[in-house]
Amino acid sequence: MILYDEQTRTYTLHTKSTTYQMKVWDYNVLLHAYYGPRLSDGDLSFLLRRKDRGFSPNPNEAGGSRTFSLDTFPQEYSTCGVGDYRLPSIELELPNGSHTADLRYVGGEVRRGKYRLEGLPAFHGGEEEWETLSVILRDDAAQVEVELLYGVLEQCDLITRTVRVKNTGRETVRLCRCASLCLDFIRSDLDLITFNGAHVMERCPSRATLRPGVQSVDSVRGASSHQHNPFVILCDRDAGEDYGLCYGAMLLYSGNFQAAAETDQFENARLVMGIHPYHFAWTLEPGASFTAPEAAMVCSPCGFGQMSRRFHQAIRNHLIRDPWAGRRKPVLINHWEATEMRFTAGRLLEIAQDAPELGLELFVMDDGWFGARNDDNAGLGDWYVNEEKLPGGLEALAKRIRELHMAFGIWIEPEMVNEDSALYRAHPDWVLNVPGRRPSRGRAQLVLDFSRQDVRDHIYGQIKNVLSSADISYVKWDMNRSLTDVWSAALPADRQGEVYHRYVLGVYDFAERLRRDFPHILIEGCCGGGGRFDGGMLYYTPQIWCSDNTDAMDRLRIQYGTSFCYPVSAMGAHVSAVPNGTTGRVTPMETRGVAAMHGTFGYEMDLSKCTREEKETVRRQTAYFKEHYELIQAGDYYRLSDPFRNGPYTAWEHVSPDRREALVSLVTGPFRGAPPFLTLRIKGLDPALRYRINGEGSWHGDVLMQAGWPLPVLSGDYQALQLYLEAE
């Protein structure tokens, strides 16, 4: 619900459990008043206090008054060059060379439904579910208009934000910074939680107390990156899973981003989130406009668990799109770890032969099926079937797989090219490369200039022909290097600051075309695993390969960190052979299966080399996952322990919306002598209902939540167990 009070000039956004308010103040400056647990209607501007602060300048309109300064008040969308010295949300380069932005309120509009973004990912839903607030700010001297857009999804306690900047004047203006979200707090006693890591160890939570100055997390790699994720949390210093006020903010963007938190001289805090200003400069001709990526906010007064569940619900139901929003995804087998690129059609069929009997439903052919692709050094860009490996092409292989009663999928990497390829020899100017310099290589490949329509059209034409040539149900879209040498031959020198963003828009355009032309194909995002695991890609790809690290014990940490924002249904997770290819660790098959059920679930191994006992385990795990699919993929998610604390176990839980079912999964660490007796307190149950555990006994929900469940002593390293709870 969105309310506007003409008398007090306040806009109030209510969700089911939260309230957000902004106020038009003196001189038509738009200030931020409140964001937090839901409050009664009313003007909250009494929270904003005036005082003459030394070295904090005053607007010219204030005359002799020294108590109003942009430097001291919480701003709704911070400006630059006119008195606010804190983190700016926008920076304009004007024809006279100045870098200023002075935005004043013009008007606003409340309407049913959700605003729409063209060419960008965004949350969606029916007109009856959403409300939109449009607030117009204007810089009269620059003749630039800024539209702040807010979407309110009341039932999910979600507020989305974006910004449109329009040049309404007669001269060209350059946009050098344009954040999607600015959130000011009249306090700074907060912690900042970011999600960081590296390739094969992504999204590990890092928590730090806000200190004076700026703390930031960002990426300038051309992708949201393995190293940092465009999701952050600001929270009470004592906040935990089930208590404390916390604010989650995610950016739906798959390129360079920055999330920066500043504590100012008066112990106020500001969070600014959006496209990274590094090498960003967007030219706005007269009449032209620019739209920032969407950001989304969730406030929870009851800790991280509640915040996560609100994000999960919103992402599952209002970001991921049909037909895969509510549809069961197939359990797959991928041959990469069994063969890498050294395979033939016969070898693939050998791996697939027993898969249907074990309950597997989709066979995925990974890298190496096209061009001269036998290793990393050649073939990328030549999207035609290597018929020496696959006689009769994809059609013949897909037919054989279908005869086994399995669906068929393939791997692609459309954004990349090898120098040893027909495409590069014909079009060397199609790669990102600075004139006069030799380009950097990553994985022996260069990056195609996806900011260019002609390049995208050519690659898409090849991929479309491939996907149309056979019965293909799944595509794994990979991207195996970060961007360097970012310069486009299609843009003049003064517009090279647009290339990074145009590249991302090109990726989105390519993905949207795939969805439009092949709506039946399940697209799984993959950027060396988790390098583009963000809300932007989830709009186009309903699941994303969570990490190239398939080690069960490392995955407990990776999936734990990922779960703070992203739902289990979005996490690509597979059972691999041991010793693990990344860590060399040996974990039991049962444990690998339980860890992979914290995701979309599948296998990445050579089934033809599995023992009878291992195959039986695969059969049992697959059946168990399918039996509890809805509970795992759509249930409320609870983190029961923190794997980064190196406790005796890692545990998590899925609970049905009606609280009549729950599935608890637990994995132990290394075994130690004289182990203690452990009791696990379960969450999310109905205290009044009685539950059977794995078909036995009967206990009240309040007993299991408060007293807990005694865990058996599991002997050996890295053991696993699962408890299925069903109400009587």
N, C-alpha and C positions, 0 to 999 in steps of 0.2 A: 504494500500500500504506500502511495506517495501523496503527501499533503503539502499544499502551499498556503501559507497564512499571509494575506496581503497586508494586514495591519503590522505584523512584526517582520515581514519580508523574510520568512524562514521557509526552507524546503526540508521536509522530514521524510525519510525513507524508512519504512517499517518492514522488516521481515517477520517471520513467525516468532523469533526469539531475540531480534536485535533491532536497534534504532541507529540511524545515521542522520545527522542534521548539519546543514550549512545555512549561513545567514548573510544577507546583503547588508553591509554596514555603511558607515560614513563614506562619502565620496564614491559610492557604488563599488566598493571593494568587497569581493566575495570571500568570506571567512569560513573556516571549518569550526563547528561548535562541538560536535560529539559523535563518537562511534563506540558502541558497546552494547551491553544487555538492554533488552527492550524497556523503554520508559513510557510513561503517560505522555500524551500530547502536550506541547507547550514550548515556549521560547527558552532555549538553554543558553542564550547569550550572556546570562549573568556569570557564566564561567569565564568570560573574556574580560580581562581587566586592563585598564589603562594606567600608564605610568611614563613619566619622562625618563627615558633611558639615554645616558650619554653615548654619543657616537652612533645612535640609531636615528637616521634622518626621517623627516616628516614630509608627506606629500605637499606640493605647492599649495593646494587648495586649503590646507590646514591653517594657513596664515601664521599667526603667532602661537598657535597651539602646538605643544611638544609631546602630547600624550598619545598620539596616534602614529604608529610606525609600522611599515610592512615587515620590518626586521624583528618585531616583537610579538605579532599576532599569528595565530595559526591560520595558514592560507589553505584555500580549497585547491588552488592550482598556482603554484609559486612562479613568480616572474623573475626577471633579471635586469640589473642595471639601473633600477629605480628605487632602491632602498632596502631590498631584502637580500642580505649577504649569504643566506643559507643556500642549500642545494636548489638550483632552479629546475622547474619542470619544462620550461620552454626557453629557447634562445633564438632570436631573429637577427640576421645580418641584413641591415637595410641599405638602400642604394648609396647613402652618404657614408657608409663604412661603420656605422655604429652597431653595437650589439646590445639591444635593449628590447624589452617587452613589458608594456604597462597595460594590463588587462582590467577592464572595468565592466561591471554587469550591465547588460542591455535588457534581457528578458529571459523567460523560461516557459516551457510547455510540458504538461503531463499528458501522456496518452497510453491507451491500452496496447498490449503486445510488446514485442521486443524490437528495438532498432535493428537494422540490417547492415552488414558490412560486405562490400563487394571485393572479392579476391583475397579475403582474410578469414581465418578461422574464428568462430564465435559460438558461444552457447546459444541454444535455440529452444523453441517450444511453442505451444499454442498461445493464442492471443489471451485466453482466459487465465494463463499461468503467469504471465509476465506483465509488468508495467515499465514504461520508459520515461525518464526525465531528461529533457534537453535544456541545457542552460547556455545562453549565448553571452560571451565576453568579447570585448572589442578594444583594440588599441587604435585610437583615432589617428594618432600621428603616423603610425605605420600603415594604416588602412588594412589591418589584418583582423579577421574575425575568427574566434576560437569557440567551437561548440563542444561543451562537455556533455557526454552522453552516459547515462546510468541506466542499467537494467536491474530490476528487482525480481528475483525468483523467490517468492515469499516462503514456500514450503520447504525449500532447501537452505534457507538462511543465506542465500548467495546474492551478492551485489556485484555486477559487472561494470566495467568502466572503459571508455575509450575517448579519443579526442580527435576532432576534425579541425584543421587549420585551413582557412581560405584567404587568399589574397584578393581583397575587394578594391584595390587601388589600380593605378595605371602604370606602376613601375614594378620591375621584378624584385622579389624578396627571396632570400635564402633562409631556409629553416635548418638550423645547426643542432638543435636538440628538441625532442618532442616526447616527453614521458607520457606513459599511459595512465599512471597512478601517482598521486601525491597524497600522503596521509600524515597529518600533523597531530601530535599528542602534547597536551599540557602536562607532561611528565617525562622523565627519562629513566626511571628506575625499572628498566626493561632488559630482557635478554634478547639477543638476535640469534636465531637458529638458521643456519644455511646447510646445504646438502652438496657435499664436495667429494672429490676422489680423483680417479684416474681411469684410463682404459683398463678394463677387467677389475675395477673396484670402484664402482660409481655410487653416488648419492648417499655417502656416509654423513650422518648428521654431525654438525659442529656447533657448539653452543658457547656464546661469549656475552659477557655483560656489556651493555652499551657504555662507551667511554666518551669523554669530550672529543669532538672532531667527527670525522667520517669513517665509517666502516662499510665496505662494499664487497659484493660478489658479482662476478661478471664473466663474459666470454667475448673475445675478439677473434675467435677461430672460424667465424662464418657459419657456425652451428651452435645450438645451445650448449653443447659440449659434454664430454665425459667428466670434465674437471669441476664444473659448477652447474647447478640446475636453476632454471628461472622460477623458483618457488622458495619463499622465505617465511619465517614465523617471527613475530615480535610477541613477547609474552611476559607475564609476571615472573619475577626472579625465582619464585618457588613453584612455578607451574609444573605440572606433571601430566601423566596420562589421564587422570580422572579429576583433577582440580586445577584451579588457576585460570585467569583470563588470558586468552591468546588470540592473536590475529594472524591468519594465514593469507598470503598474497601470492598468486600465480600469474605469470605472463604467458599468454597463448601465442608464443613466438618461437621460431626454430632457428633464429640467427643470432647475431651479436646482441647481447642484452646487458643491462646493468641494474642491479638492485642495491641502492645505497641508503644507509641509515646515518643520520647526523644528530648528534647531541650538541645543542647550542649553548651560548654563554649563560642563558637563564634556565638551563636544565630542562628544556623542552626537546622533544625528539621529532624527527621528520623522516619518513620513508618515501623515496622516489624510485619508481620502477618503470623501465621501458627500453626502447632501442638504445644500444650503447652509442654515445656521441662520437666514439672513435671513428674517424674516416666517414662520418655521416654529414652530408650537406645536401639538402633537397631544394632544388630550384622551383620556386612558385612563380610562374608567369601570371600576369593579370587574369583573374578569374579562376585560376587553378587552385586545387585543394589537395591536402594530404591527410590521410587517415592513419592514426597510430594503431598498433595491435591492441587487442582487447586484453584487459587484466580482470581478474576476479578476486573477490575478497570474501572471507568467512571469518566471523567473530564467534568465539566460543567461551562462555564463562566457566565451562566445566572441563578444561584441559584439552590435550592434544587428541585424545580418542574421539571426542565429540566433533572436534574440528575436522578430523580425517573422514569420519563417516558422512559428514555433510558434503565435503568435496567429492567423495566416492559416489554418493547418490546423484549429485549434479552432473558429474562426468559421465556416469553410466547412462543416465536418462536424458541429458540435455546437451551433451557435447558429441559423444559417439553417435553416429547417425545410422538410420536404417540402411540395409536390412540386418545389420549385425548388432544393433543396440540390444535387442532382446532375444537373439537367436543363439542356439547352442553351436559352438565352434567345434570343428572336428579335432580329434586327438591325432597328432601327426608323427611321422617318422622322417627324419632328415639324415642323409647319408654322409654329411660333410666330415664328421670326425672319423668315419669309417674309411673313407677313400680320398678325401679332399678332391683335387681335380683329376686324379688318376682313376678313371673309370670307363667302362663301356656299358652299353645298354644291358648286356647280359649280366654284368656285375651288379647293376642297380636292381634288376629283377631278382637276382639271388638274395639281395638284402630285403626286398619287399615281399618275397614269397610267403613267409610265415606270418607277416604282419596282420592280415585280416583275421586270422584265427585267434590272434592275441588281443583283438578289439581295436586295433589301430585303423584309422579311417582315411588318412591322407598321406600320400607319399610325396615328399618334396625333393626335387632335384636341385642341388645347390650349384655353386660356381663351377664353370668348366665345360659347359655344354655348347658354346658358341664360338665362332671365329677360329682363330689359332690359339685358343685359350687352353694351355696345358700347365701354365704356371702364372705367377703374378705379372710377368713382363710383357704379355702380349694379349691382343684380342678385344680389350674393352673398347666399345664403340662400334664393333662389327656385330650387330645383333641378327645373325643368321646361324642356323643350326650347323654344327660340325657333324656331318653325316658319316665321317670315319668312325666317330664314337657312337653315333646314333643313326644307324641305317634306317632310312624311311622317315627320318626327322622326328619332330615332337609328336606328330600325329600317330606314328607307329608305336612309340613308347607309351604315350597316353592311353592308347587303345589296350595295350597289354596290361597296364596298371588297372584300367577300368575293368578288365576281365577278371582281375583279382578282387573285384568289388571294393576298390579304393578310389578316392579322388586323387587328382594329380596336380602338383604345383611346381613352380620354377623360381629360381633366383635371378634378379637383375640388379645392375648398378648403373642406372641411366645417366647419372651426372658426371661420369668419369670416362677417361680415354687413356689408352696406352700409346706411346709414341710408335711402337711397333703394331700398327693397325692400319687398315685401309682408310678409315675415317680420318685419322690424323694426317696421313700422307696427302689426302685430298684437301683437308681444311685445317692446316696448322693454326690459322688465325681464329679458330673457334674456341681456343682455350683461354683461360684467364692468364694473362702474361703482360708484364710491363715492357714497353718497347725498349730495345737496347739491352735487355737483361735476359739471361737464361732462366727459365722457370724452375722452381724447386719441385722435387718429386716427393711423393709420399706413397709407399707401397708400390713403387715403380709406375705411378700413374699421375696424370695431370687432371685438372678440373675443367670441365666444359663450361662455357659461359652461359649459364642458364638464365642470365638476365636478358638474353637475346631471344626474341620470338622465333627467328629463323632456325637457330640451333635447337631449340625445344621442339619445333615442328618436325625437324628431320629425325631426331631421336624418337619422338613419339610415333612417327610413322613406322619406323622399324619395329618398335615394341608392339604397336597395334597389330602389325602383320603377324608377328610371332604369336600373340595371344589369340588371334583369330584363326590360326592354323591348326589348332588342336583343342581338345576338351580340357581346358585348364581352369581350376577352381581356386587357386591360391597363388599369390605372388609375394615373395620376400624381397623388399626393396632395400638394398644396402647402400652405404656411402662410407667409404673406407679411408678417408683422409680429410684433414682440415684445409681451409682455403688459405692460399698464399698468392702473391703476385696479382693482387686484385686490381685489375685494370681491364676495361672493356673497349674493344675496337669500335663498338657501336655507339659510343657516347663521346662528346667533346671533352676537352681537358677540364672545363669548369663544371662538369657534371659527373666526374668520376666518384664523387662522394655519394652517389646514388647506387653504386654497383652492388654493394653488400646487400642492401635491402631489396633491390630489384632481383637479385639472385634468389632470395627467399620467396618473393612473390612468384618467381618462375617455377620454383619447386611446388608451390601450392597450386599453380595453374596446371602443371603436369599431373599432379595427384587428382585434381578435380576432373580432368579429362578421363583419367583411368576409371574413376568412380562412375562417371557418366556413361562411358562406352561399355564398361564391363561391370555392371552393378552386382552380378552374381559372384564376382571374384573377391575373396577375402585377401586384403592387402595387409601384410605385416611389415611395419616399419623396422628398419635396422640401420644403425650408423656405427659400424664396428661394434655392434651390440647396443649400448645405451647412450651413444653420443648425441642423439636427437630424441631423447625421451622427454617430451614436453607436451603441453596441452595443445599447441598448434598442430603437431603431427597427428595427435589422437583424433582430431576433427576429420582427418582424411584416412587414417589407418587405425582401425579399432583395437589393434594390439601392436605392441612394439617389443622386439627382442630386448630383454631387460639388461643383458650384459653378455659379452663373449666369454665370461667366466662362468662355467657350468659346475664348478666344484660346489657340492652341496653345502659345506660349512661356510664358505665365502658367500654363497647365495643367501644364507640366512641374514647376513648383514646387509647385503645389497637390496634385497626385497624388503627388509625392515625399513630402511631409510626411504625407499621408494613409496612405501605405503602411507607415509605421512600426508601425501597429497593424492597419489594415483591409485585407483582400485586394482584389486587382484586380477580382475578380468582383462586388464590392459597389459599385464606383465607376461611376456613370452618366457617360458621356463621349461627346460627339458631335462630328462634323465640321460646322463652320459656314461660311457664306460670308465673303468678305473684301471690303473692309476690315472687321475684326471690330467688332461692335457695342459692345463694352466698351472696347477699347484703340485702335481704328482701325488696328491693325497689319495688314499684308499678308504672309501666309506662303503658301508653295506648297501646293497641294492634297495633294501626297504627304506633306508634313510634318504637315499637319492630321490626315491619316489615321493616321500612325504614332503621334502623340500620343493620339488617341482609342482606339487599340488597347490603351492602358494603362487599360482599363476595359471596360464592357459593350458599347460601340461602337454607333454609329448616326449619323444625319445630321439636321441642323437647318437646312435651306435650301430654296430654291425650285428644285426639280429641273426645272421647266418652263423656267427661264431659264438652265440650264446648257448650255454648249457641248457639241458631240459629244465633244471631247477630255476634258472634265470628267466627262461621263457614263461614258466608258470607264475613267477613273480610279476612279470610284465602283464600277463593276463589278469591276475588278481588286482594289481594296481589300477589298470585301465578300467576294469569293471567298478571298482570302488569310487574312482573319480567320477565316472558317468552317473553312478547311483546318487552321489552327493553334489552333482554339478551345480544345480540352482543354489544350493546352500553356500557353496564355495564362491561362486561367481557373483551372486547377487545378494548374499546375506550381509548383515552388519559385521564389520571387521573390528576385532579387538586385539591389540598387542598386549600379551600377558607377561612379557619379559623383554629385557634389552640385551641383545647379543653382544653389544660393545662393552658391557660390564663384566664379561667373562665369568658369568655365573655357571652353575652346574647344568643349566639347560636353556634353550630358547623355545618359547611357546607362543602360539597365537590361536585365534578362535574365530569361527564364523557362526553367526546367530541368525536364524530366520526372522523376518520382520515381525511375525506373530509370537516370537520367542518360544515356540514349541519344539524347535530343533536347534541343536548346536553341534559343531564339530571342533574339537580341540586337537591341535597337532603339536607335538613336542619332540625336540631333538636334543640329545645330551652332548656334552663336550667330551674331552678325554676322560677315561675312567681313572679313578684314584682309589687307593686303599682306604678301608674303614669309611665307606661313604655314609653321609648322614641320611636320615629319613626325611624326605621332602614332601611338602603339602602344597598343592597348587590351588589357588583361589580362582574360580571360574567367574566370568563376567557376563552381564547382559541377559541373565535368565529372569524369568518371572518368579518372584519370591514365593508366590502362593501355589505354584504348580509343583508336582512331583515328577522327577525325571528318572528314567532308566538309563544306565550307562553301558553301552555295548550289549544291550538287551538284557541286562541283569540288574537286580536290586531296585530300590525306589528311595529317592531322597528329595526333600524339598529344595526349591531353588535358593532360598535364603541360606540354607545350610551349606550348599555347595559354593555360594558366593562369599559367605563370611567365615565359615570354618574351613572350607576347602575340601579337596579330594587327595587322599594319600597316594603318592606315586609309588609304583613298584621300584625296587632297586634293580636297575638295568646294568648288567655286567658287560664290559667291553666298551671300546671307544665309539663315539658317534652313533649311538643307538636312537631309535625313534619309536614313538607310539602315537596312536590316535584314539580319541575317546568320542564316540557318537552318543549324544544325549537326545532322548526323545521323551516328550511329556506323555504321561499316562492319560 
